[in-house]
């Protein structure tokens, strides 16, 4: 149940990245990216690419999920503890 909330498949490929069914061992400390209230997980793709190219991170060590609804809910949403707890 929690995996469905975190994966944010309702937002397509913009909703989240990282984790999944990968069975490879993490060699580096995993990084969790957090975007602003009106953003999406995909907003940090440029930074994610730098971590992979310059820092040697694997996709399974880099994570982000969309909290809230991105731009479509900016006028009727606010940061809530529930967003972060997901």
PyMOL Python script that loads the backbone (N, CA, C, O; Angstrom):
from pymol import cmd

cmd.read_pdbstr("""\
ATOM      1  N   UNK A   1       0.819  -1.195   0.000  1.00  0.00           N
ATOM      2  CA  UNK A   1       0.000   0.000   0.000  1.00  0.00           C
ATOM      3  C   UNK A   1       0.868   1.266   0.000  1.00  0.00           C
ATOM      4  O   UNK A   1       0.623   2.173  -0.796  1.00  0.00           O
ATOM      5  N   UNK A   2       1.866   1.342   0.868  1.00  0.00           N
ATOM      6  CA  UNK A   2       2.725   2.526   0.931  1.00  0.00           C
ATOM      7  C   UNK A   2       3.499   2.714  -0.368  1.00  0.00           C
ATOM      8  O   UNK A   2       3.708   3.846  -0.806  1.00  0.00           O
ATOM      9  N   UNK A   3       3.927   1.616  -0.988  1.00  0.00           N
ATOM     10  CA  UNK A   3       4.683   1.716  -2.236  1.00  0.00           C
ATOM     11  C   UNK A   3       3.868   2.444  -3.291  1.00  0.00           C
ATOM     12  O   UNK A   3       4.429   3.217  -4.067  1.00  0.00           O
ATOM     13  N   UNK A   4       2.562   2.220  -3.342  1.00  0.00           N
ATOM     14  CA  UNK A   4       1.716   2.890  -4.334  1.00  0.00           C
ATOM     15  C   UNK A   4       1.665   4.392  -4.091  1.00  0.00           C
ATOM     16  O   UNK A   4       1.637   5.171  -5.045  1.00  0.00           O
ATOM     17  N   UNK A   5       1.652   4.811  -2.825  1.00  0.00           N
ATOM     18  CA  UNK A   5       1.638   6.239  -2.508  1.00  0.00           C
ATOM     19  C   UNK A   5       2.958   6.894  -2.902  1.00  0.00           C
ATOM     20  O   UNK A   5       2.973   8.006  -3.429  1.00  0.00           O
ATOM     21  N   UNK A   6       4.051   6.207  -2.645  1.00  0.00           N
ATOM     22  CA  UNK A   6       5.371   6.767  -2.914  1.00  0.00           C
ATOM     23  C   UNK A   6       5.678   6.783  -4.406  1.00  0.00           C
ATOM     24  O   UNK A   6       6.289   7.732  -4.898  1.00  0.00           O
ATOM     25  N   UNK A   7       5.265   5.748  -5.133  1.00  0.00           N
ATOM     26  CA  UNK A   7       5.589   5.625  -6.557  1.00  0.00           C
ATOM     27  C   UNK A   7       4.935   6.716  -7.402  1.00  0.00           C
ATOM     28  O   UNK A   7       5.491   7.093  -8.433  1.00  0.00           O
ATOM     29  N   UNK A   8       3.784   7.229  -7.005  1.00  0.00           N
ATOM     30  CA  UNK A   8       3.080   8.296  -7.720  1.00  0.00           C
ATOM     31  C   UNK A   8       2.931   8.006  -9.213  1.00  0.00           C
ATOM     32  O   UNK A   8       3.211   8.856 -10.059  1.00  0.00           O
ATOM     33  N   UNK A   9       2.487   6.798  -9.513  1.00  0.00           N
ATOM     34  CA  UNK A   9       2.261   6.412 -10.912  1.00  0.00           C
ATOM     35  C   UNK A   9       1.174   7.255 -11.573  1.00  0.00           C
ATOM     36  O   UNK A   9       1.090   7.321 -12.799  1.00  0.00           O
ATOM     37  N   UNK A  10       0.341   7.900 -10.751  1.00  0.00           N
ATOM     38  CA  UNK A  10      -0.702   8.769 -11.295  1.00  0.00           C
ATOM     39  C   UNK A  10      -0.112   9.963 -12.049  1.00  0.00           C
ATOM     40  O   UNK A  10      -0.819  10.609 -12.822  1.00  0.00           O
ATOM     41  N   UNK A  11       1.162  10.264 -11.836  1.00  0.00           N
ATOM     42  CA  UNK A  11       1.830  11.380 -12.510  1.00  0.00           C
ATOM     43  C   UNK A  11       2.789  10.904 -13.599  1.00  0.00           C
ATOM     44  O   UNK A  11       3.587  11.691 -14.110  1.00  0.00           O
ATOM     45  N   UNK A  12       2.716   9.641 -13.951  1.00  0.00           N
ATOM     46  CA  UNK A  12       3.576   9.090 -14.997  1.00  0.00           C
ATOM     47  C   UNK A  12       5.042   9.092 -14.580  1.00  0.00           C
ATOM     48  O   UNK A  12       5.360   8.904 -13.406  1.00  0.00           O
ATOM     49  N   UNK A  13       5.928   9.305 -15.543  1.00  0.00           N
ATOM     50  CA  UNK A  13       7.361   9.261 -15.247  1.00  0.00           C
ATOM     51  C   UNK A  13       7.841  10.473 -14.452  1.00  0.00           C
ATOM     52  O   UNK A  13       8.964  10.472 -13.949  1.00  0.00           O
ATOM     53  N   UNK A  14       7.010  11.501 -14.332  1.00  0.00           N
ATOM     54  CA  UNK A  14       7.372  12.685 -13.546  1.00  0.00           C
ATOM     55  C   UNK A  14       7.171  12.475 -12.052  1.00  0.00           C
ATOM     56  O   UNK A  14       7.709  13.231 -11.243  1.00  0.00           O
ATOM     57  N   UNK A  15       6.399  11.453 -11.675  1.00  0.00           N
ATOM     58  CA  UNK A  15       5.966  11.288 -10.291  1.00  0.00           C
ATOM     59  C   UNK A  15       7.012  10.840  -9.300  1.00  0.00           C
ATOM     60  O   UNK A  15       6.986  11.276  -8.149  1.00  0.00           O
ATOM     61  N   UNK A  16       7.934   9.981  -9.706  1.00  0.00           N
ATOM     62  CA  UNK A  16       8.939   9.479  -8.763  1.00  0.00           C
ATOM     63  C   UNK A  16      10.046   8.756  -9.517  1.00  0.00           C
ATOM     64  O   UNK A  16       9.920   8.442 -10.700  1.00  0.00           O
ATOM     65  N   UNK A  17      11.129   8.502  -8.800  1.00  0.00           N
ATOM     66  CA  UNK A  17      12.186   7.636  -9.327  1.00  0.00           C
ATOM     67  C   UNK A  17      12.957   7.034  -8.167  1.00  0.00           C
ATOM     68  O   UNK A  17      12.899   7.522  -7.038  1.00  0.00           O
ATOM     69  N   UNK A  18      13.679   5.964  -8.470  1.00  0.00           N
ATOM     70  CA  UNK A  18      14.501   5.281  -7.468  1.00  0.00           C
ATOM     71  C   UNK A  18      13.804   4.071  -6.882  1.00  0.00           C
ATOM     72  O   UNK A  18      12.594   3.897  -7.027  1.00  0.00           O
ATOM     73  N   UNK A  19      14.580   3.247  -6.224  1.00  0.00           N
ATOM     74  CA  UNK A  19      14.018   2.070  -5.563  1.00  0.00           C
ATOM     75  C   UNK A  19      13.553   1.039  -6.561  1.00  0.00           C
ATOM     76  O   UNK A  19      14.243   0.753  -7.540  1.00  0.00           O
ATOM     77  N   UNK A  20      12.387   0.482  -6.315  1.00  0.00           N
ATOM     78  CA  UNK A  20      11.845  -0.528  -7.201  1.00  0.00           C
ATOM     79  C   UNK A  20      12.305  -1.916  -6.830  1.00  0.00           C
ATOM     80  O   UNK A  20      12.572  -2.205  -5.664  1.00  0.00           O
ATOM     81  N   UNK A  21      12.397  -2.779  -7.832  1.00  0.00           N
ATOM     82  CA  UNK A  21      12.728  -4.184  -7.595  1.00  0.00           C
ATOM     83  C   UNK A  21      14.196  -4.479  -7.854  1.00  0.00           C
ATOM     84  O   UNK A  21      14.572  -5.631  -8.073  1.00  0.00           O
ATOM     85  N   UNK A  22      15.012  -3.462  -7.829  1.00  0.00           N
ATOM     86  CA  UNK A  22      16.435  -3.671  -8.079  1.00  0.00           C
ATOM     87  C   UNK A  22      17.043  -4.462  -6.932  1.00  0.00           C
ATOM     88  O   UNK A  22      16.766  -4.193  -5.763  1.00  0.00           O
ATOM     89  N   UNK A  23      17.868  -5.432  -7.273  1.00  0.00           N
ATOM     90  CA  UNK A  23      18.486  -6.288  -6.262  1.00  0.00           C
ATOM     91  C   UNK A  23      19.971  -5.978  -6.088  1.00  0.00           C
ATOM     92  O   UNK A  23      20.699  -6.750  -5.464  1.00  0.00           O
ATOM     93  N   UNK A  24      20.417  -4.859  -6.635  1.00  0.00           N
ATOM     94  CA  UNK A  24      21.829  -4.523  -6.510  1.00  0.00           C
ATOM     95  C   UNK A  24      22.087  -3.830  -5.176  1.00  0.00           C
ATOM     96  O   UNK A  24      21.254  -3.073  -4.678  1.00  0.00           O
ATOM     97  N   UNK A  25      23.236  -4.101  -4.622  1.00  0.00           N
ATOM     98  CA  UNK A  25      23.618  -3.506  -3.345  1.00  0.00           C
ATOM     99  C   UNK A  25      24.035  -2.050  -3.561  1.00  0.00           C
ATOM    100  O   UNK A  25      24.744  -1.733  -4.516  1.00  0.00           O
ATOM    101  N   UNK A  26      23.591  -1.178  -2.672  1.00  0.00           N
ATOM    102  CA  UNK A  26      23.992   0.226  -2.736  1.00  0.00           C
ATOM    103  C   UNK A  26      25.422   0.354  -2.221  1.00  0.00           C
ATOM    104  O   UNK A  26      25.732  -0.076  -1.110  1.00  0.00           O
ATOM    105  N   UNK A  27      26.282   0.941  -3.031  1.00  0.00           N
ATOM    106  CA  UNK A  27      27.667   1.160  -2.624  1.00  0.00           C
ATOM    107  C   UNK A  27      27.855   2.513  -1.954  1.00  0.00           C
ATOM    108  O   UNK A  27      28.826   2.726  -1.228  1.00  0.00           O
ATOM    109  N   UNK A  28      26.932   3.415  -2.197  1.00  0.00           N
ATOM    110  CA  UNK A  28      26.996   4.757  -1.622  1.00  0.00           C
ATOM    111  C   UNK A  28      25.762   4.976  -0.750  1.00  0.00           C
ATOM    112  O   UNK A  28      24.754   4.282  -0.879  1.00  0.00           O
ATOM    113  N   UNK A  29      25.872   5.948   0.131  1.00  0.00           N
ATOM    114  CA  UNK A  29      24.723   6.299   0.967  1.00  0.00           C
ATOM    115  C   UNK A  29      23.613   6.822   0.054  1.00  0.00           C
ATOM    116  O   UNK A  29      23.853   7.751  -0.717  1.00  0.00           O
ATOM    117  N   UNK A  30      22.415   6.258   0.117  1.00  0.00           N
ATOM    118  CA  UNK A  30      21.321   6.715  -0.743  1.00  0.00           C
ATOM    119  C   UNK A  30      20.997   8.194  -0.519  1.00  0.00           C
ATOM    120  O   UNK A  30      21.126   8.716   0.589  1.00  0.00           O
ATOM    121  N   UNK A  31      20.576   8.848  -1.594  1.00  0.00           N
ATOM    122  CA  UNK A  31      20.221  10.266  -1.562  1.00  0.00           C
ATOM    123  C   UNK A  31      18.737  10.395  -1.873  1.00  0.00           C
ATOM    124  O   UNK A  31      18.237   9.798  -2.826  1.00  0.00           O
ATOM    125  N   UNK A  32      18.041  11.179  -1.059  1.00  0.00           N
ATOM    126  CA  UNK A  32      16.627  11.464  -1.290  1.00  0.00           C
ATOM    127  C   UNK A  32      16.515  12.935  -1.653  1.00  0.00           C
ATOM    128  O   UNK A  32      16.872  13.808  -0.862  1.00  0.00           O
ATOM    129  N   UNK A  33      16.017  13.205  -2.857  1.00  0.00           N
ATOM    130  CA  UNK A  33      15.829  14.579  -3.325  1.00  0.00           C
ATOM    131  C   UNK A  33      14.435  15.050  -2.922  1.00  0.00           C
ATOM    132  O   UNK A  33      13.467  14.294  -2.997  1.00  0.00           O
ATOM    133  N   UNK A  34      14.346  16.301  -2.497  1.00  0.00           N
ATOM    134  CA  UNK A  34      13.063  16.889  -2.106  1.00  0.00           C
ATOM    135  C   UNK A  34      12.871  18.163  -2.924  1.00  0.00           C
ATOM    136  O   UNK A  34      13.740  19.035  -2.946  1.00  0.00           O
ATOM    137  N   UNK A  35      11.728  18.260  -3.594  1.00  0.00           N
ATOM    138  CA  UNK A  35      11.430  19.437  -4.421  1.00  0.00           C
ATOM    139  C   UNK A  35      10.516  20.389  -3.648  1.00  0.00           C
ATOM    140  O   UNK A  35      10.072  20.068  -2.545  1.00  0.00           O
ATOM    141  N   UNK A  36      10.240  21.540  -4.218  1.00  0.00           N
ATOM    142  CA  UNK A  36       9.345  22.518  -3.603  1.00  0.00           C
ATOM    143  C   UNK A  36       7.886  22.116  -3.728  1.00  0.00           C
ATOM    144  O   UNK A  36       7.560  21.118  -4.372  1.00  0.00           O
ATOM    145  N   UNK A  37       7.017  22.888  -3.115  1.00  0.00           N
ATOM    146  CA  UNK A  37       5.588  22.566  -3.048  1.00  0.00           C
ATOM    147  C   UNK A  37       4.952  22.381  -4.417  1.00  0.00           C
ATOM    148  O   UNK A  37       4.136  21.476  -4.589  1.00  0.00           O
ATOM    149  N   UNK A  38       5.295  23.202  -5.385  1.00  0.00           N
ATOM    150  CA  UNK A  38       4.638  23.114  -6.688  1.00  0.00           C
ATOM    151  C   UNK A  38       5.400  22.241  -7.674  1.00  0.00           C
ATOM    152  O   UNK A  38       5.090  22.249  -8.865  1.00  0.00           O
ATOM    153  N   UNK A  39       6.373  21.498  -7.211  1.00  0.00           N
ATOM    154  CA  UNK A  39       7.217  20.725  -8.108  1.00  0.00           C
ATOM    155  C   UNK A  39       6.816  19.276  -8.259  1.00  0.00           C
ATOM    156  O   UNK A  39       5.846  18.798  -7.670  1.00  0.00           O
ATOM    157  N   UNK A  40       7.596  18.605  -9.063  1.00  0.00           N
ATOM    158  CA  UNK A  40       7.460  17.172  -9.316  1.00  0.00           C
ATOM    159  C   UNK A  40       8.824  16.525  -9.086  1.00  0.00           C
ATOM    160  O   UNK A  40       9.850  17.205  -9.094  1.00  0.00           O
ATOM    161  N   UNK A  41       8.830  15.236  -8.886  1.00  0.00           N
ATOM    162  CA  UNK A  41      10.098  14.521  -8.717  1.00  0.00           C
ATOM    163  C   UNK A  41      11.016  14.745  -9.915  1.00  0.00           C
ATOM    164  O   UNK A  41      12.233  14.840  -9.756  1.00  0.00           O
ATOM    165  N   UNK A  42      10.446  14.828 -11.097  1.00  0.00           N
ATOM    166  CA  UNK A  42      11.258  14.995 -12.309  1.00  0.00           C
ATOM    167  C   UNK A  42      11.966  16.346 -12.366  1.00  0.00           C
ATOM    168  O   UNK A  42      12.874  16.524 -13.178  1.00  0.00           O
ATOM    169  N   UNK A  43      11.570  17.302 -11.521  1.00  0.00           N
ATOM    170  CA  UNK A  43      12.236  18.606 -11.506  1.00  0.00           C
ATOM    171  C   UNK A  43      13.699  18.499 -11.094  1.00  0.00           C
ATOM    172  O   UNK A  43      14.488  19.391 -11.406  1.00  0.00           O
ATOM    173  N   UNK A  44      14.071  17.443 -10.411  1.00  0.00           N
ATOM    174  CA  UNK A  44      15.460  17.283  -9.955  1.00  0.00           C
ATOM    175  C   UNK A  44      16.260  16.346 -10.863  1.00  0.00           C
ATOM    176  O   UNK A  44      17.337  15.888 -10.482  1.00  0.00           O
ATOM    177  N   UNK A  45      15.742  16.060 -12.060  1.00  0.00           N
ATOM    178  CA  UNK A  45      16.450  15.154 -12.975  1.00  0.00           C
ATOM    179  C   UNK A  45      17.840  15.659 -13.354  1.00  0.00           C
ATOM    180  O   UNK A  45      18.754  14.854 -13.536  1.00  0.00           O
ATOM    181  N   UNK A  46      18.020  16.974 -13.477  1.00  0.00           N
ATOM    182  CA  UNK A  46      19.340  17.518 -13.797  1.00  0.00           C
ATOM    183  C   UNK A  46      20.344  17.240 -12.686  1.00  0.00           C
ATOM    184  O   UNK A  46      21.485  16.859 -12.948  1.00  0.00           O
ATOM    185  N   UNK A  47      19.914  17.431 -11.458  1.00  0.00           N
ATOM    186  CA  UNK A  47      20.777  17.153 -10.306  1.00  0.00           C
ATOM    187  C   UNK A  47      21.040  15.654 -10.209  1.00  0.00           C
ATOM    188  O   UNK A  47      22.154  15.225  -9.908  1.00  0.00           O
ATOM    189  N   UNK A  48      20.011  14.875 -10.465  1.00  0.00           N
ATOM    190  CA  UNK A  48      20.148  13.404 -10.456  1.00  0.00           C
ATOM    191  C   UNK A  48      21.217  12.967 -11.460  1.00  0.00           C
ATOM    192  O   UNK A  48      22.055  12.114 -11.163  1.00  0.00           O
ATOM    193  N   UNK A  49      21.173  13.561 -12.645  1.00  0.00           N
ATOM    194  CA  UNK A  49      22.151  13.227 -13.693  1.00  0.00           C
ATOM    195  C   UNK A  49      23.575  13.560 -13.224  1.00  0.00           C
ATOM    196  O   UNK A  49      24.503  12.790 -13.474  1.00  0.00           O
ATOM    197  N   UNK A  50      23.751  14.699 -12.549  1.00  0.00           N
ATOM    198  CA  UNK A  50      25.076  15.059 -12.025  1.00  0.00           C
ATOM    199  C   UNK A  50      25.576  14.042 -11.001  1.00  0.00           C
ATOM    200  O   UNK A  50      26.753  13.682 -11.007  1.00  0.00           O
ATOM    201  N   UNK A  51      24.692  13.582 -10.128  1.00  0.00           N
ATOM    202  CA  UNK A  51      25.084  12.569  -9.144  1.00  0.00           C
ATOM    203  C   UNK A  51      25.542  11.288  -9.838  1.00  0.00           C
ATOM    204  O   UNK A  51      26.495  10.645  -9.397  1.00  0.00           O
ATOM    205  N   UNK A  52      24.853  10.916 -10.939  1.00  0.00           N
ATOM    206  CA  UNK A  52      25.244   9.700 -11.666  1.00  0.00           C
ATOM    207  C   UNK A  52      26.553   9.905 -12.416  1.00  0.00           C
ATOM    208  O   UNK A  52      27.454   9.069 -12.340  1.00  0.00           O
ATOM    209  N   UNK A  53      26.660  11.018 -13.144  1.00  0.00           N
ATOM    210  CA  UNK A  53      27.825  11.236 -14.003  1.00  0.00           C
ATOM    211  C   UNK A  53      29.078  11.634 -13.232  1.00  0.00           C
ATOM    212  O   UNK A  53      30.163  11.125 -13.513  1.00  0.00           O
ATOM    213  N   UNK A  54      28.946  12.518 -12.283  1.00  0.00           N
ATOM    214  CA  UNK A  54      30.116  13.042 -11.556  1.00  0.00           C
ATOM    215  C   UNK A  54      30.382  12.319 -10.240  1.00  0.00           C
ATOM    216  O   UNK A  54      31.524  12.243  -9.789  1.00  0.00           O
ATOM    217  N   UNK A  55      29.323  11.787  -9.626  1.00  0.00           N
ATOM    218  CA  UNK A  55      29.480  11.167  -8.316  1.00  0.00           C
ATOM    219  C   UNK A  55      29.497   9.658  -8.326  1.00  0.00           C
ATOM    220  O   UNK A  55      29.754   9.032  -7.298  1.00  0.00           O
ATOM    221  N   UNK A  56      29.221   9.055  -9.493  1.00  0.00           N
ATOM    222  CA  UNK A  56      29.248   7.604  -9.589  1.00  0.00           C
ATOM    223  C   UNK A  56      28.077   6.894  -8.924  1.00  0.00           C
ATOM    224  O   UNK A  56      28.161   5.704  -8.619  1.00  0.00           O
ATOM    225  N   UNK A  57      26.989   7.616  -8.698  1.00  0.00           N
ATOM    226  CA  UNK A  57      25.803   6.998  -8.089  1.00  0.00           C
ATOM    227  C   UNK A  57      25.046   6.162  -9.113  1.00  0.00           C
ATOM    228  O   UNK A  57      25.082   6.444 -10.311  1.00  0.00           O
ATOM    229  N   UNK A  58      24.364   5.135  -8.629  1.00  0.00           N
ATOM    230  CA  UNK A  58      23.477   4.310  -9.452  1.00  0.00           C
ATOM    231  C   UNK A  58      22.042   4.784  -9.228  1.00  0.00           C
ATOM    232  O   UNK A  58      21.744   5.431  -8.224  1.00  0.00           O
ATOM    233  N   UNK A  59      21.155   4.456 -10.173  1.00  0.00           N
ATOM    234  CA  UNK A  59      19.753   4.851 -10.030  1.00  0.00           C
ATOM    235  C   UNK A  59      19.136   4.330  -8.740  1.00  0.00           C
ATOM    236  O   UNK A  59      18.292   5.002  -8.147  1.00  0.00           O
ATOM    237  N   UNK A  60      19.542   3.149  -8.298  1.00  0.00           N
ATOM    238  CA  UNK A  60      18.995   2.571  -7.078  1.00  0.00           C
ATOM    239  C   UNK A  60      19.457   3.256  -5.805  1.00  0.00           C
ATOM    240  O   UNK A  60      19.017   2.899  -4.712  1.00  0.00           O
ATOM    241  N   UNK A  61      20.345   4.241  -5.935  1.00  0.00           N
ATOM    242  CA  UNK A  61      20.837   4.990  -4.777  1.00  0.00           C
ATOM    243  C   UNK A  61      20.270   6.409  -4.733  1.00  0.00           C
ATOM    244  O   UNK A  61      20.555   7.166  -3.805  1.00  0.00           O
ATOM    245  N   UNK A  62      19.468   6.767  -5.739  1.00  0.00           N
ATOM    246  CA  UNK A  62      18.899   8.109  -5.855  1.00  0.00           C
ATOM    247  C   UNK A  62      17.378   8.013  -5.879  1.00  0.00           C
ATOM    248  O   UNK A  62      16.814   7.260  -6.673  1.00  0.00           O
ATOM    249  N   UNK A  63      16.718   8.768  -5.020  1.00  0.00           N
ATOM    250  CA  UNK A  63      15.267   8.656  -4.857  1.00  0.00           C
ATOM    251  C   UNK A  63      14.591  10.023  -4.843  1.00  0.00           C
ATOM    252  O   UNK A  63      15.164  11.004  -4.370  1.00  0.00           O
ATOM    253  N   UNK A  64      13.378  10.078  -5.361  1.00  0.00           N
ATOM    254  CA  UNK A  64      12.512  11.253  -5.217  1.00  0.00           C
ATOM    255  C   UNK A  64      11.076  10.813  -5.446  1.00  0.00           C
ATOM    256  O   UNK A  64      10.813   9.891  -6.219  1.00  0.00           O
ATOM    257  N   UNK A  65      10.165  11.468  -4.779  1.00  0.00           N
ATOM    258  CA  UNK A  65       8.746  11.272  -5.028  1.00  0.00           C
ATOM    259  C   UNK A  65       8.083  12.639  -5.009  1.00  0.00           C
ATOM    260  O   UNK A  65       8.602  13.574  -4.399  1.00  0.00           O
ATOM    261  N   UNK A  66       6.956  12.759  -5.663  1.00  0.00           N
ATOM    262  CA  UNK A  66       6.222  14.016  -5.696  1.00  0.00           C
ATOM    263  C   UNK A  66       5.312  14.098  -4.488  1.00  0.00           C
ATOM    264  O   UNK A  66       4.501  13.204  -4.248  1.00  0.00           O
ATOM    265  N   UNK A  67       5.450  15.178  -3.725  1.00  0.00           N
ATOM    266  CA  UNK A  67       4.499  15.398  -2.642  1.00  0.00           C
ATOM    267  C   UNK A  67       3.475  16.412  -3.130  1.00  0.00           C
ATOM    268  O   UNK A  67       3.825  17.364  -3.827  1.00  0.00           O
ATOM    269  N   UNK A  68       2.236  16.216  -2.773  1.00  0.00           N
ATOM    270  CA  UNK A  68       1.180  17.077  -3.290  1.00  0.00           C
ATOM    271  C   UNK A  68       0.853  16.711  -4.723  1.00  0.00           C
ATOM    272  O   UNK A  68       1.048  15.568  -5.137  1.00  0.00           O
ATOM    273  N   UNK A  69       0.359  17.671  -5.480  1.00  0.00           N
ATOM    274  CA  UNK A  69      -0.073  17.391  -6.841  1.00  0.00           C
ATOM    275  C   UNK A  69       0.638  18.190  -7.896  1.00  0.00           C
ATOM    276  O   UNK A  69       0.142  18.314  -9.016  1.00  0.00           O
ATOM    277  N   UNK A  70       1.796  18.739  -7.566  1.00  0.00           N
ATOM    278  CA  UNK A  70       2.509  19.538  -8.547  1.00  0.00           C
ATOM    279  C   UNK A  70       1.766  20.836  -8.836  1.00  0.00           C
ATOM    280  O   UNK A  70       1.032  21.334  -7.982  1.00  0.00           O
ATOM    281  N   UNK A  71       1.950  21.379 -10.019  1.00  0.00           N
ATOM    282  CA  UNK A  71       1.334  22.657 -10.368  1.00  0.00           C
ATOM    283  C   UNK A  71      -0.186  22.634 -10.366  1.00  0.00           C
ATOM    284  O   UNK A  71      -0.814  23.665 -10.124  1.00  0.00           O
ATOM    285  N   UNK A  72      -0.783  21.495 -10.628  1.00  0.00           N
ATOM    286  CA  UNK A  72      -2.242  21.469 -10.746  1.00  0.00           C
ATOM    287  C   UNK A  72      -2.961  21.746  -9.431  1.00  0.00           C
ATOM    288  O   UNK A  72      -4.150  22.064  -9.443  1.00  0.00           O
ATOM    289  N   UNK A  73      -2.275  21.635  -8.304  1.00  0.00           N
ATOM    290  CA  UNK A  73      -2.936  21.893  -7.021  1.00  0.00           C
ATOM    291  C   UNK A  73      -2.325  23.067  -6.263  1.00  0.00           C
ATOM    292  O   UNK A  73      -2.593  23.228  -5.073  1.00  0.00           O
ATOM    293  N   UNK A  74      -1.516  23.884  -6.916  1.00  0.00           N
ATOM    294  CA  UNK A  74      -0.792  24.943  -6.221  1.00  0.00           C
ATOM    295  C   UNK A  74      -1.711  25.921  -5.498  1.00  0.00           C
ATOM    296  O   UNK A  74      -1.348  26.417  -4.432  1.00  0.00           O
ATOM    297  N   UNK A  75      -2.864  26.207  -6.032  1.00  0.00           N
ATOM    298  CA  UNK A  75      -3.758  27.183  -5.407  1.00  0.00           C
ATOM    299  C   UNK A  75      -4.603  26.608  -4.288  1.00  0.00           C
ATOM    300  O   UNK A  75      -5.199  27.359  -3.516  1.00  0.00           O
ATOM    301  N   UNK A  76      -4.666  25.300  -4.185  1.00  0.00           N
ATOM    302  CA  UNK A  76      -5.508  24.714  -3.138  1.00  0.00           C
ATOM    303  C   UNK A  76      -4.773  23.704  -2.263  1.00  0.00           C
ATOM    304  O   UNK A  76      -5.399  22.886  -1.589  1.00  0.00           O
ATOM    305  N   UNK A  77      -3.468  23.765  -2.276  1.00  0.00           N
ATOM    306  CA  UNK A  77      -2.691  22.830  -1.477  1.00  0.00           C
ATOM    307  C   UNK A  77      -1.691  23.591  -0.618  1.00  0.00           C
ATOM    308  O   UNK A  77      -1.366  24.745  -0.896  1.00  0.00           O
ATOM    309  N   UNK A  78      -1.220  22.944   0.402  1.00  0.00           N
ATOM    310  CA  UNK A  78      -0.158  23.493   1.247  1.00  0.00           C
ATOM    311  C   UNK A  78       0.689  22.316   1.712  1.00  0.00           C
ATOM    312  O   UNK A  78       0.257  21.166   1.632  1.00  0.00           O
ATOM    313  N   UNK A  79       1.877  22.599   2.190  1.00  0.00           N
ATOM    314  CA  UNK A  79       2.735  21.528   2.676  1.00  0.00           C
ATOM    315  C   UNK A  79       2.118  20.937   3.935  1.00  0.00           C
ATOM    316  O   UNK A  79       1.790  21.662   4.874  1.00  0.00           O
ATOM    317  N   UNK A  80       1.964  19.643   3.949  1.00  0.00           N
ATOM    318  CA  UNK A  80       1.359  18.947   5.079  1.00  0.00           C
ATOM    319  C   UNK A  80       2.304  17.847   5.549  1.00  0.00           C
ATOM    320  O   UNK A  80       3.083  17.303   4.767  1.00  0.00           O
ATOM    321  N   UNK A  81       2.224  17.534   6.819  1.00  0.00           N
ATOM    322  CA  UNK A  81       3.049  16.449   7.368  1.00  0.00           C
ATOM    323  C   UNK A  81       2.811  15.158   6.597  1.00  0.00           C
ATOM    324  O   UNK A  81       3.742  14.379   6.395  1.00  0.00           O
ATOM    325  N   UNK A  82       1.568  14.923   6.163  1.00  0.00           N
ATOM    326  CA  UNK A  82       1.242  13.695   5.445  1.00  0.00           C
ATOM    327  C   UNK A  82       2.060  13.561   4.165  1.00  0.00           C
ATOM    328  O   UNK A  82       2.428  12.449   3.788  1.00  0.00           O
ATOM    329  N   UNK A  83       2.352  14.673   3.490  1.00  0.00           N
ATOM    330  CA  UNK A  83       3.166  14.618   2.268  1.00  0.00           C
ATOM    331  C   UNK A  83       4.537  14.036   2.570  1.00  0.00           C
ATOM    332  O   UNK A  83       5.043  13.199   1.823  1.00  0.00           O
ATOM    333  N   UNK A  84       5.125  14.477   3.653  1.00  0.00           N
ATOM    334  CA  UNK A  84       6.476  14.046   4.005  1.00  0.00           C
ATOM    335  C   UNK A  84       6.476  12.633   4.570  1.00  0.00           C
ATOM    336  O   UNK A  84       7.414  11.874   4.328  1.00  0.00           O
ATOM    337  N   UNK A  85       5.444  12.271   5.315  1.00  0.00           N
ATOM    338  CA  UNK A  85       5.372  10.947   5.930  1.00  0.00           C
ATOM    339  C   UNK A  85       5.177   9.845   4.909  1.00  0.00           C
ATOM    340  O   UNK A  85       5.493   8.690   5.196  1.00  0.00           O
ATOM    341  N   UNK A  86       4.664  10.162   3.716  1.00  0.00           N
ATOM    342  CA  UNK A  86       4.466   9.145   2.690  1.00  0.00           C
ATOM    343  C   UNK A  86       5.804   8.588   2.320  1.00  0.00           C
ATOM    344  O   UNK A  86       5.891   7.707   1.465  1.00  0.00           O
TER     345      UNK A  86
END
""", "prot")
cmd.dss("prot")
cmd.show_as("cartoon", "prot")
cmd.util.cbc("prot")
cmd.orient("prot")
